[in-house]
């Protein structure tokens, strides 16, 4: 009888699934933001499916810290998983990440993101710059535009004095060189500052105009082929938390991350841009930059690209990485 009871207990234990490991993900974009809804949430669902329920991801409705703090939050274990912009971090720990922030890089977020994962992740050793975490993704959005409510920018001189919100990084240096006044702030802060007249405009995508309710406060939106700028994003998990997962589950999660996530999030950005264009219609004057403005942008961009490449030191060729990137995305800057 004792043997029978032990056998039955063993069967019951073997039939009971182990408790799932729940990963906490801090999210600072609005919960209905298209990237949250169409990239992060589907990825989280796929994590559970790919690990047969052994690992789940809970995306918090409110962030556990400010947007600029999110990398440190993952590295330090305040949250298991975070995402954010490299340019939000004020120090130079992500210097090589600027590869994807320059002008004239590409108009398709899928191609941009896949190229970024491959070249920054490979040639420029992104993992080293994200020490303390495991990289789940690296990505970019669609082409960045310059929106403002003061005047149409038809010559470089029209940039003078405009107070423009920037996400930090390269575009801040670019606009400053062209005579504008760049002001750093995170995306959720823009509506208040723009509606109150604290800023005249913003460096943003098409999608952000609707995601952050800016349409009524923007009159003009200028674009160039390949984008005036871009932003680069990390998607990371705390290294110790990652290593606590089984080898099988890590492999399953890696398979749906990396390049696969770059394609997923790139598609979400593309779709969101297309939806925003339809929603905005003719409420905003969208226009292509004049040859004179494009020439000025190109001149400053070339100077800033070279300075960035020179700053990387031995072992990293930023100029070659940019050329490879543009070769992949098909953008010519001649």
Helices and strands as residue ranges (DSSP letters): H 2-15, E 21-25, H 34-35, I 36-40, H 41-50, E 55-59, G 67-69, H 70-75, E 81-85, G 86-88, G 95-101, H 109-118, I 119-123, H 126-129, E 133-140, E 145-148, G 156-159, E 163-166, H 170-177, E 181-184, G 187-189, H 190-195, E 201-204, H 206-211, G 215-217, E 220-223, E 232-238, H 239-243, H 247-255, H 259-280, E 285-288, H 291-311, H 318-329
